[in-house]
Amino acid sequence: MILANYYNFTQVVLATLLLVMYITTLGRVCRGRKFSFVVKLIVLMMFSNIALISGSISNYKESLKEKASTEMKLFMWTAAISFAIRDATFNVAHWMFAFEYYIISRYMPYLLMKTRPSSRMIRCDELINKFFMFFNVFAPIMSGASLLLYNLCDIKFEPPNAQTD
């Protein structure tokens, strides 16, 4: 119990510090007005940290409540949704950065030769981006749902009894 509380406290403190740094960075980036991509990444990371703070607080409050109480189930829902949002925004921000880097490196030879990439190549890259963007949102939602089902249904995973002869 003490270790879980320490973990939640540490998560809230570190996420708050990161949030302050993101807000400071966002203020500096917005002055240039040329960095819309960077602004999108910073906003996604800010949402990620806000959801982490919310989930950690709910997780802490959940640990203080009785197992069957309605209030505890509300904290479970809040924690599961917050962590799913946190993971989704975190994943999408990193995917956007990685894909942008990939696109720049993939299209750089065409720009240097002053030609255009084929429309098939562009459509393929757009399809890859849409698929992985969907997957980066879908996977955390399913993870949060499974965590919620695990907690609400009181499923216990116990090893089968070993039979000795």
C-alpha positions in Angstrom: 0.0 0.0 0.0 2.8 2.4 0.9 4.7 1.5 -2.3 1.6 2.1 -4.4 1.0 5.5 -2.8 4.7 6.4 -3.3 4.4 5.4 -7.0 1.3 7.5 -7.5 2.8 10.5 -5.8 6.0 10.2 -7.9 3.9 9.9 -11.1 1.9 13.1 -10.2 5.0 15.1 -9.3 7.0 14.1 -12.4 4.0 14.6 -14.7 3.4 18.0 -13.2 7.1 19.0 -13.8 6.8 17.8 -17.4 3.6 19.7 -17.8 5.3 22.9 -16.7 8.1 22.4 -19.1 5.7 21.7 -22.0 3.7 24.9 -21.2 7.0 26.9 -21.2 8.1 25.3 -24.4 4.7 25.9 -26.0 4.8 29.5 -25.1 8.2 29.9 -26.8 7.2 27.9 -29.9 3.9 29.8 -30.4 5.8 33.1 -30.9 7.3 31.8 -34.1 4.0 30.7 -35.7 5.9 28.5 -38.1 6.0 25.4 -36.0 2.4 24.0 -36.1 3.8 20.4 -36.1 5.8 21.0 -32.9 2.7 22.7 -31.3 0.6 19.5 -32.1 3.3 17.3 -30.5 3.5 19.5 -27.4 -0.3 19.6 -27.0 -0.5 15.8 -27.3 2.2 15.4 -24.7 0.4 17.8 -22.4 -2.8 15.8 -22.7 -0.8 12.7 -22.0 0.6 14.2 -18.7 -2.8 15.6 -17.6 -4.3 12.1 -18.1 -1.4 10.5 -16.2 -2.0 12.9 -13.3 -5.8 12.2 -13.3 -5.2 8.4 -13.5 -2.6 8.5 -10.7 -4.9 10.4 -8.4 -7.8 8.1 -9.2 -5.5 5.1 -8.7 -4.5 6.5 -5.3 -8.1 7.2 -4.2 -9.1 3.7 -5.5 -6.6 2.1 -3.1 -8.2 3.9 -0.2 -11.8 2.7 -0.8 -13.5 -0.6 0.0 -13.5 -3.2 -2.8 -17.2 -3.2 -3.5 -18.1 0.5 -3.1 -19.6 2.5 -5.9 -17.1 5.3 -5.3 -14.2 2.8 -5.8 -15.7 1.7 -9.1 -15.9 5.3 -10.2 -12.2 5.7 -9.4 -11.5 2.5 -11.4 -13.4 3.9 -14.4 -11.6 7.2 -14.1 -8.2 5.6 -13.8 -8.8 3.2 -16.7 -10.0 6.0 -19.0 -7.2 8.4 -18.0 -4.5 5.8 -18.6 -6.0 4.9 -22.0 -6.1 8.6 -23.0 -2.5 9.0 -21.6 -1.2 6.0 -23.6 -3.1 7.0 -26.8 -1.9 10.6 -26.8 1.6 9.5 -25.9 1.6 6.9 -28.7 0.2 9.3 -31.3 2.7 12.0 -30.5 5.6 9.6 -30.9 4.1 8.1 -34.1 3.6 11.5 -35.6 7.2 12.5 -34.9 8.6 9.2 -36.2 6.4 9.2 -39.3 7.3 12.8 -40.1 11.0 11.9 -39.8 10.4 8.8 -42.1 8.6 11.0 -44.7 11.4 13.5 -44.8 14.0 10.9 -45.3 11.9 9.0 -47.8 11.1 12.1 -50.0 14.5 13.9 -49.6 16.0 12.2 -52.8 13.0 13.3 -54.8 13.4 16.9 -53.6 17.1 16.9 -54.3 16.5 15.7 -57.9 13.6 18.2 -58.2 11.1 15.5 -59.1 7.8 14.4 -57.5 7.3 11.0 -55.9 4.6 8.8 -57.5 1.0 9.2 -56.4 1.0 5.5 -55.6 3.9 6.1 -53.1 2.1 9.0 -51.5 -1.2 7.1 -51.2 0.7 4.1 -49.7 2.3 6.4 -47.1 -1.0 8.0 -46.3 -2.6 4.5 -45.8 0.3 3.4 -43.5 -0.1 6.6 -41.5 -3.8 6.2 -41.1 -3.5 2.5 -40.1 -0.9 3.1 -37.4 -2.6 6.2 -36.2 -5.7 4.1 -35.7 -3.7 1.3 -34.1 -2.0 3.8 -31.7 -5.4 4.9 -30.4 -7.2 1.5 -30.5 -4.5 -0.5 -28.6 -4.6 1.7 -25.5 -8.4 1.8 -25.5 -8.5 -2.0 -25.5 -5.8 -2.1 -22.8 -7.8 0.2 -20.6 -11.0 -1.8 -21.2 -9.2 -5.1 -20.3 -7.8 -3.4 -17.1 -11.3 -2.2 -16.2 -12.9 -5.6 -16.8 -10.1 -7.3 -14.7 -10.7 -4.9 -11.8 -14.5 -4.8 -11.9 -15.1 -8.5 -12.4 -12.7 -9.5 -9.6 -10.9 -12.0 -11.9 -8.2 -13.8 -10.0 -5.5 -15.6 -11.9 -4.2 -18.4 -9.7 -1.9 -21.2 -10.8 -3.6 -24.5 -11.0 -3.0 -26.7 -7.9 0.0 -28.9 -8.4 -0.9 -32.5 -7.8 1.7 -34.6 -6.2 1.6 -38.3 -6.4 
